[in-house]
Amino acid sequence: MKSGSYQVGRATVVVPREAIVQAEVDDLRHALEQAATPGSGWVVLDLSEVPFIDSAGLELLCEVQQLCIDSRGRLKLAVASDICSEILRLTDLAGRFEAYGSVEEAARSVN
């Protein structure tokens, strides 16, 4: 999976650039696990370039949220497309994550 990451304050922003689907989950898992290091598990997942999330992707988000909590942080979602937001809502997962309209808002919520 094509992705990048960068720091904004205490948060690591991870930016996947494709759909989060079964075939791409392992690569994204690796990037997110590196971002959620012990003691600084604040991760912002920038979904601005993600057109779709399948069930494997949703499972990954739940796993990473728990990893972040165990690392004394949280996974925050930013700039989810209408489709991704609807998928989270329909699967009753929307309330499990903090969602923000921009990466900057999500990062500010950490600091």
C-alpha positions in Angstrom: 0.0 0.0 0.0 1.2 3.5 -0.8 1.3 5.5 2.4 3.3 8.1 4.1 3.7 9.5 7.6 4.8 12.7 9.4 4.7 14.3 12.8 2.4 17.0 14.0 3.2 17.8 17.6 2.9 14.6 19.6 0.8 12.8 16.9 2.1 10.7 14.1 -0.1 11.3 11.0 -0.4 8.2 8.7 -1.7 8.9 5.2 -2.8 5.8 3.2 -3.3 6.6 -0.5 -5.5 3.7 -1.5 -8.6 1.8 -0.4 -8.0 0.0 2.9 -8.9 -3.5 1.8 -7.7 -7.1 2.6 -4.9 -7.0 0.0 -3.4 -3.9 1.5 -4.0 -4.4 5.3 -0.6 -5.8 6.2 1.4 -2.9 4.8 -0.9 -0.4 6.5 -0.8 -2.4 9.8 3.0 -2.1 9.7 2.9 1.7 9.3 0.3 2.1 12.0 2.1 -0.2 14.5 5.3 1.8 14.0 3.4 5.0 14.6 1.8 3.7 17.8 5.0 3.3 19.8 4.8 2.7 23.6 4.4 5.9 25.4 3.4 7.9 22.4 0.5 6.1 20.8 -1.2 9.2 19.4 -2.0 8.4 15.8 -4.0 10.4 13.3 -5.1 8.4 10.3 -5.7 10.8 7.4 -8.4 9.2 5.3 -8.6 12.0 2.7 -7.2 9.7 -0.1 -9.1 6.6 1.0 -12.1 5.8 -1.2 -13.3 2.7 0.6 -12.7 0.5 3.7 -13.7 -3.2 3.6 -14.2 -5.5 6.6 -10.5 -6.3 6.9 -9.7 -2.6 7.0 -12.4 -2.0 9.7 -10.9 -4.9 11.7 -7.4 -3.3 11.4 -8.8 0.1 12.6 -10.2 -1.6 15.7 -6.9 -3.5 16.4 -4.9 -0.3 16.0 -7.2 1.6 18.3 -6.6 -0.9 21.0 -2.8 -0.8 20.3 -2.9 3.0 20.7 -4.8 2.7 23.9 -2.3 0.2 25.2 0.5 2.7 24.3 -1.3 5.4 26.3 -2.7 7.2 23.2 -5.6 7.0 20.7 -6.3 6.5 17.0 -8.0 9.6 15.6 -9.5 9.7 12.1 -9.3 12.7 9.9 -11.0 13.8 6.7 -13.0 10.7 6.1 -14.9 10.6 2.7 -18.6 10.4 2.7 -18.4 6.7 1.8 -15.9 5.9 4.5 -18.0 7.8 7.1 -21.1 5.9 6.0 -19.3 2.6 6.2 -18.3 3.4 9.8 -21.8 4.5 10.6 -23.5 1.4 9.1 -21.2 -1.0 10.9 -21.8 0.8 14.3 -18.1 1.7 14.5 -18.4 5.5 14.1 -18.7 6.0 17.8 -15.6 4.0 18.6 -13.3 6.5 16.9 -12.8 10.2 17.3 -13.3 11.8 13.8 -12.2 15.3 12.7 -12.7 17.4 9.6 -9.0 18.0 9.2 -5.6 16.6 10.2 -4.9 19.8 12.0 -8.0 19.5 14.2 -7.2 15.9 15.1 -3.6 16.8 15.9 -4.6 19.7 18.1 -6.9 17.4 20.1 -3.7 15.5 21.1 -1.6 18.4 22.2 
